[in-house]
Amino acid sequence: MVSHQLYLSEYLNMWAKMTMLLKEFLLDPLLKASHSGHQGQQNRFDQREMLGDL
């Protein structure tokens, strides 16, 4: 029973990571493309993000 629960939680963890990756690589570029009209705004936002990561 415990091993089954462990397997299930690992499986759900894997799916959570997969959906995060899909969101990052598929949805975010689409959202940025749809907001291409606000290019200047988007560039400033990206620079703030990069500085925050340092």
N, C-alpha and C positions, 0 to 999 in steps of 0.2 A: 504493500500500500504506500509506504513512504517513498520507495523508489519510483513508483508510478507518479506520485505528486512531484517529485524532483524532476522527472522527465518532462512533465507537463509545464512546469515553471520555466525550464530551460527552453522548451519549444516556444512558449509565449515570449520569453526574452528575445529569442532569435527573431520572431516576427516583429517585435517592437523595433529592433535595430534595423530590420529590413525596411519597415515603413518609414523610419527616420531617414534612411539613405535615399529611399525613393523620393521623399519630400524634398530633400536637399538637392538632389541632382535632376529631378524632373519638374517639380512644382515651382521651386524658386526661380529658375531661369524663365519659365513661362510667365510668372508674375512680373519679373523684371522687364520682360519683353512687352507685356501688356501695359506697363507704366513707362514705356520709352519716351512718352511725351514730356515727362517730368525728369529729363535726363540730368539737368544740373542738380536738382534736389537729390536724385539717386546717387550721384557721384559724391556729394558731400556726405551723405549717409554712409556710403561704403568706406570713405576715408575715416570717419569716426569709428566705425567697426574695427578697421585695421589697427588704429591707434589703441583701441580698447584691448585688443588681443596682445599687444606688446607688453 
